[in-house]
Amino acid sequence: MSDAVVTATGVGFSYGERAALEGVSFSVGTGEIFGFLGPNGSGKTTLFRILSTIVRPGAGEVSVMGMDLVRDRDAVRRRIGVVFQSPSLDKQLTAEENLRHHGHLYGLRGADLRERIEEGLRRFSLIERRRELVQTFSGGMRRRVELAKGMLTRPSVLLMDEPSTGLDPAARIEMWQYLDELRRGDGVTVLLTTHLMDEADRCDRLAIMDGGRIVACDAPAAMKERIGGDVITLTGPDPDAIRRAIRKRHEIDAVVVDGVVRFERARGHEFIPALMESVTGLVDSVSVGRPTLEDVFLHATGRRMGPRVG
């Protein structure tokens, strides 16, 4: 991308002999909300630690705003905001005090810091509760303070690790409204990790990760469109018998995943009557649906999204 704000080329990282990342490459443009979707052990948390400058990549290069992540680490840190999965607030301090101390860590003082605190409190609807202890806040309110902290330095890039952790549905909707405002109003580029399909669907573009690699990368709708029609699934006491019957009658190579037979078919609802004739007595249930990101992951990896074993 010609207007790329963040680029990664051939990034690798290992914990001892175990490779956590292998040859990861991607590019993120100005004002994009770019997500990394994957199960536990897919490498997305390690990648987040690299992007937030906590660890150095073992191989490859990362550039943020044209600056090398390793050589220009301190300059990069001044241009990024980070919201970690685990809360980083001091619960014994007020919302305002948390912002003030965060500003001090970045060398902000005086009128400039006061202006930024006021801006953050106002933007994230914290003005009326600025002097209340964070320990009295709900999960959604604490996430607002985390976002205000992340934006205090007016970063060009905001990194968020599992941003919906601990939030109820209403708070999640609210958080996404704030993210949309940041990218539209301020041109902030957002990179986030997630294991939630509905959250990943909200991203402009998405990198699906598995085994330390990116196995698919595009807009969520584009990835689902490439699946190739509706997804038909069938269950029954003998999935292999169902799969064989479908192959014999319709020459369709269905697959069995976690005891469920599945395949893709254009205009799947029209195919159901003929399908049911070929599997009479073998099937307990059948369903037809549009492809989801779960289907994209399965299509790319051959398994459903869940923790990797080994």
N, C-alpha and C positions, 0 to 999 in steps of 0.2 A: 504493500500500500504506500502510495507516494506521500500521504499525510500521516504516516504511522507515528504514533506517540510512544508505543512500546513495541519492541521487536525482540524476539528470541531466536537464536540460530543454533541448532545442534546441542541444546543444553542437556547435560548429564550430571548425575549425582549418585554417589553410592554410600551406603552405611556399611563399612567394612567390605565384605565380599558381595553384599546384596545391593543390586542396582535399583535405586528408587526412581530414577529418571533416565531415559535413554533417547537421545536424539530428538528432543522436544523443540519444535520450531513453530512460531506463530507471529502474527502482526496485528496490532490493535490501533484503530484510527481515532482521531480527535472526536470526543463526545460520544463514543461508543460505550454501551454497557456490554461487556464481554465476559462470558462465564466459563468456568471449568467444571464440568460435571463428571462425577465418577464415584465409585464405591470406596469404602475405606481401603487403603492400601494401593490405590490407583496412582498415587504420586502427586495429587493436587496440593496436599498440604506442604510437601517438600518444595514444590514449585512456588507456593505462596511465600514460604520462608526465604527463598532466593529473591523473589521480586521485592520483598520488603527489606532486603539487605541484611537479614539476620545471619544468613550463611552465604558463602560464595559458591557459585556453580563449580562442579568438578571438571566440567568440560563445556565447551561452547561459549557463546557470548550473549549478553542481554544489554539492550540499549533503552534508556528512558529519556525522552525529550532530547535525543541526540547525544546523551552522555552515557559513557560506559559504566555499567553497574558496579564493576570492581574498581577501576581506576578513579572514577569520580564519585565514589560512594557517598561522601558527605554532601556533595552538591545534589545528588539524587535524593537524599533524605530530605533536603529542604524543599523538594518539588512534589513529594508524595505525602498522602495522608493514609494512615493505616487503622483499620478497625479489626481487631482480633476476634476470634471465636469466643475465647474466654474473656469475661469482663475485665477491663483494666482500670476501673474506677475505684477511688478510695471511698468506701461507703460511709466513712466517718466525716467526710467533707460534704459541703453543699455542692450543687451543680455549678455554681459560679466559682467556687474555690477549686474544683477539679479543673475547670478551664484555665483558671489563672496559673495554677501550678504547671499545667501542661505547656502553657505559653512560656513560662520561665525556662523550661527545659530547652526551648528553641531560641532563647535569648531575647524574647519579646518583653518589653517593659513599657511603663508609662501610658500615655494617651493612645498610642497605637494598639497596645494590648487591650486597653479598656474598650476601644472601638470594636475590636475583633470579638471580644466576649459579648458585647451587646448585640452585635450582628448575629452571632451563633445562637444566643438565647432567643432572639426574636425569630430567626429563621426556623428553628425547631420547636417553637411554641413553648419555651421554657421560662419566659419572663416572670410569670406569676409565681413560679416555684423555684426561682433562682437561689433563694436562701434556705431552702429545705434540704435536709440531709438526704443523700442519694439512697441510703438504706431504707428510706420510706417509699421509694419509687417502685412502680410496677416494672415488669420486664420491658414493656414498650417504652416507658419513660427513660429507663436506663439506656436503652438503645439510642434514644434521641441524644442523650448526653454524649454517648460514644461517637455518634455522627458529628456532633458539634465539635468534639475534640479533634476528630479526624480532619475537619474542615478549617480548624482554627488558623492553620498556617497558609490558608488559601492555596491548596495544592492544585496542580494540574492533573494529577492522577490520584484516584482514591482506590485503595486496595481493601477488600472486605473478605474475611474468612468465615464462611457459613453464616451470613448476615442474619438469617431468620432464627438462629438458635435461641430458644427460650421465649419466642414471641407467639402470642395467640393470633388467630387469623386476622382480626381487626388491626392489630399492631403491624402485621406483615404488610397489609395493604397500605397502611400509612407510610411505612418505611419506603416502599416502592414509589410512592408519590413523591417523597423527598428526593430519592435518587433521580427520578425523571426531571424534577425541577433543577437539580444540580447540573445535569448534563445539558438541558435545554437552555437554562438561564445563564450558567457560568461556563459552559463548554467543558466541564470536568469529564475526564475519561474514567470509567469505573471498571475495575477488574474484580471479579468475585469467584469464590469457590462454592460449590453446593453439591448436595446429594439428592436434592428435592426436584422432582420433575417439573412441578408447576412453577417453581422459581426459575429453573433453567429456561422454561418456555418464554419467560419475560425478557430474556436477553436479546440484544440485537444479533449477536453471533455467539456461537457456543463451540467450545472444544471438548469433545468427549474423551475422557482418559481411562486407560486400563493398562495395568502392568507397567506403569512408568512411561507410556507412550500416548500420543494423541492418535486415536483411531478414526476420528471423524471431526470435521471442522467446517461449520457453515451456519447460516441462519437456521434456527430450529425448524421453521416451516419448510425450508428447502431440503433439509435432511429427511424429514418425514415424507416429503413428496417423492423422493428417490426410492422409497421402499417398494413402490410399484403396485399400488392398489389398496384394497381393503385387507385387513388382517382377519383371517378366519381361524378360530380356535375350537377344538373339540376335546371333550373329556370322556373317559370310559374306563372300564376295568382292565382293558388290554390295549394300551396306546399303540403298541407296535402292530397289532392286528388292524387298527383303524388306518394307520399309515400305509400298510400294505394294500388295503382295500382301495384307498384313494389312488395309489400308484397304479394299480391294476386297471381300474375303471377309467381314470381321467388322465393318467400319465403325468401326475403332479408329484413332485418330490417334496412332500411335507416333512417336517422335522418334529422330533419329540423333545421337549424341553421341560424338565421338572414334572414329567408325567402328563404334559399337555401337548396335544398335536396342534401344530400351527403351520400356516402357509399364507402367501399373499395372492390375491386375485382381484383383477379389475372388476368393478361392479359386483362385488361379492354377494350382495343380497339377492341378485338374480340367479346366482349359481347354487344357492342353498337347496332348492327342491331336487335338483339332479344329484347333488352331493349326498343328501339324506337317503336317496334310493340306494346308493352304493355302500352305505354303512349301516343299513337297517339292523337293529339288534346289537350293535356294537357301541352305540353312543349314548351317554347320559345327558350331555348338554352340548350346545353349539352356540357360538357367538360371532358376530360380525362387527367390526369397528374400524374407524380411521386409525392410521398408524400413530403411535405415540413415541416419545423419546425413549421409552423403555424398549419399544420395538426397534428403534434405531440402534440402541446399544446391543440388543440381542443379534441384530443383523450383522453388526460389525465384529462381535466377539464370539457369537455362538452360544451365549449363556445370558441369563438374566442378571441384572445389576444387583450385586451383593458383595460382601467382603471376599477378597481373594484368599484362597487357601494355599499355604506354602510360600 
